Amino acid sequence: MVVGVKEDGIQVQNKIRIMPKHVSSKIAAGEVVERPASILKELVENAIDAGAEDIEVELVTGGIESIRVVDNGEGMGRDDIVLAFERFATSKITTFDDLTGVRTFGFRGEALPSIAAVARVEVSTRTEGSVGGTRAVIERGKVTEIADVGCSLGTTITVTGVFGEVPARRKFLKSEVTERSHCVENIVRCALSRKDVRFSVSEKGRTIFTAPKTDDTEQRIARIIGPAFIEKSRWIEKSRDGYAVHGYVSSPEFSRSNTKGIYCFVNGRYVRDTVIHHALMKSYRRFIEAKRYPHVVVFVDVPPGDVDVNVHPAKIEVRFARSQEVYGLLVDAVTDAFSPWKAESGRHDNGSEFIEPRAGSDYGRRVEEAVRHYTLRTGMGKEWSARPGKPRGALGRNDMTNVGKRWDLAENAGVTTARMSEEEPLPGKTFSQMRYAGEIDGTYLVLIDDDGLVLVDKHVAHERVLYERLKKQAAEASPASQELLMPQIIELQRSQAAFVLDNKSIFEELGFSLEHYGGSSIAVKSVPVVCGGMNCEQVIADIGDELERAGTVESLSLVRERVMTVIACKGAVKAHDALSADEIAQLCRDLDDTPYSSHCPHGRPVSVRFGVYDLERIFKRR
């Protein structure tokens, strides 16, 4: 207890006091060590700073139980080991001015003491020219054992019992699969930036990641992310006033549902920077739809004095002295990469030419092919006819098609007007009993009756229909599956492949037949009927992202719903896809027979009604 003394001699306890060292160390460790992957990142970066050209990582239970890093770097002497686990001990910084020129990964002197504060650490190391090495054990932040030992050149560090000293933090760790995925992702980032170093990750004697040493950037990226990425990407390279960018950026059709495919490095350090991210999105938004993101590996080189790397405890954020220079250089580089697709008219906001896919281009042909191959199956197994008409992009904004062509949808044979939903039915007639009056912007169907009009988002409507159909088939264990003539081999990121394979049973329930093809490749033998003609690789990659996002927080049933939501969204008719009269009629009948048809699985409304009373209010008649 800290006691103070007043002038009258009465003793009182002070409110302000110095925290015990063991408490402050654990709190500080929380800023650096979030999960096993955080520990692995610091250890591997230390190995790279020590000049290692070969780094081997061994995990136990995804790194939760144990992490072992072996490198062939310069090693440490006996006295250095003891100092290395003291806070703020570093070999990179002597004066404050050294921060402006630091090019190493580590420099703050917080990593090793933070790791030792939350786990048990064992170190064996030997420097070049030494006859023997040194072994030390650090527990609760203190060196408890130190002795001479025979070992190879370099350093071996074994960390066990992660968060054993902080059980409250340990309960926040995710599943073994999730933690392993995060560990491998950190090695992937290091391997992408340092092609001159060999990396290997293993668990239970099985190699789960390897990246041989090379002097070829393309070869290293192809090895880690996959040759498909290189084939579908463009090389960018541009420099100006001491600033330079280079790397690979994906073609517009090769996109993801999240930003995990964006790898950005500043002076070799992986970062998540808003300036770089915004520049990439600004460059791509002309080509890819909203909520889709490119797959890129970009290296930005700037003078060390023009970037502040001491912004974040985990050193994953930076600050540029001339951010506009970085922004403009990156926008110009990405824009130039797609110059074969540029439109004849139009300029980018910053003066650079922007690019839009031309009709007849490779990208345009892919879209048209996807539209041609799209078919929708009814509940009785009958296919609608292929959709004639304009491909996507042929309709102008605010264009209304089929104006004046009115037909009663209920006149079609086999109309079912009974609603299966327990929800409140749509006021007025059912969808199939209304008259089709036209289409707005190739997206919204206009249905009318004597009581007013209804606008139906055809993509959202079809998405709900497919989702409920998948749910029914999964419940009845009778998925409508289509076997492929030849298995399709798809390349995923390792984290995606791990989550897909671990949830293989869910895919089988929905009509997929998948097999591990080695590494991060998966062989697809059959797909659900609703996936016919779609980009199978993108669908499964997006599902992998959804599964990774879910982790172990959600139940199996909720994970299953996430998978069905992605499949339904990808299989649904898209905005601007032309529909025939029969297809529109069938969609309306399906909506009548679909439960919960007021909203799609994402929560967006399927339809909006404007009654006569609403119209009268709009036109000030009431």
Secondary structure, 3 states (H helix, E strand, C coil): CCEEECCCCCEEECCCCCCCHHHHHHHHHHHHCCCHHHHHHHHHHHHHHCCCCEEEEEEEHHHCCEEEEEECCCCCCHHHHHHHCCCCCCCCCCCHHHHHHCCCCCCCCCHHHHHHHHCEEEEEEECCCCCCEEEEEEECCEEEEEEEECCCCEEEEEEECCCCCCHHHHCCCCCHHHHHHHHHHHHHHHHHHCCCCEEEEEECCEEEEEECCCCCHHHHHHHHHCHHHHHCEEEEEEEECCEEEEEEEECCCCEECCHHHEEEEECCEEECCHHHHHHHHHHHCCCCCCCCEECEEEEEECCHHHEECCCCCCCCCCEECCHHHHHHHHHHHHHHHCHHHECCCCCCCCCCCCECCCCCCHHHHHHHHHHHHCCCECCCCCECCCCCCCCCCCCCCCCEECCCCCEEHHHCCCCCCCCCCCCCCCCCCCHHHCEEEEEECCCEEEEEECCEEEEEEHHHHHHHHHHHHHHHHHHCCCCCEEEEEEEEEEECCHHHHHHHHHCHHHHHHCCCEEEEEECCEEEEEEEEHHHCCCCHHHHHHHHHHHHHHHCCCCCHHHHHHHHHHHHHHHHCCCCCCCCCHHHHHHHHHHHHCCCCCCECCCCCECEEEEEHHHHHHHCCCC
